[in-house]
Amino acid sequence: MIKFVCLVFVYCMVTTQPIYGQNVDEIVEQIYQQTLVHEEHLDSLENYSYMQRIHFIKMDGDGEIEEQSKREYLVKVFSRDQRERELISAFDYEDLNWIDVTTKEKNKEPKERESARFSLTEMVSPKARGEYTFSLSGDKEINGLKTIHLTVEPIEEDEEKFSGDLWFERESYNLVQARLKPSDNPTGVESMVMNFSMEKYNDVWLPQKITFEAEVSFLIIFKGKIFSEIRFEDYQFEN
């Protein structure tokens, strides 16, 4: 399975227009201060759950589907660093039919999962700002929210530093939506794009949907596209 890293940022040749009389440096500082508040909220958020629904598609160079699967997990979060993920259902698409493979998947040996976290706090921190070029690209309304459009690009290309567009709620500077791509593609990857959106629950912004699409080419082994959609739904809070 392809591993993807949730980092950010893009560069756009536009004239920067101050918002509320602020320049881009002041806005980035406001975003950083808000991420610190958000981190505190996440640290204090305990005992909640949500459904994680994953749809994975692998296509060959002609656009024909080679592999397709759906997985549904119940994720229980006890604290920010302690959570459990239980497989609820698993289906593979074979011979034009969806096959229930839940029992087989549950009987598999659990694997350690590597994950790279997107940390907006780290990317807009005073220490890291010199590694990126930030620009303002006007406003956009998303789901009824007025947002600030910020674009960022790493000064030095790196497959672990992503370029992209970020939209923040204008009033609170919370991240609402992002579109990302690596500034330097990993080996075997011709292009990669990830989109994710956030939604507000109990005064905390949590993931709503992540989509990931990549064109890959591994010598003669495989050449085609990979698409994955992850939805975070049915959040339930005890407190």
Helices and strands as residue ranges (DSSP letters): H 24-44, E 48-60, E 65-79, E 82-94, E 97-100, H 102-106, H 120-123, G 129-131, E 132-142, E 145-154, E 162-169, E 175-182, E 189-201, E 204-218, E 222-237
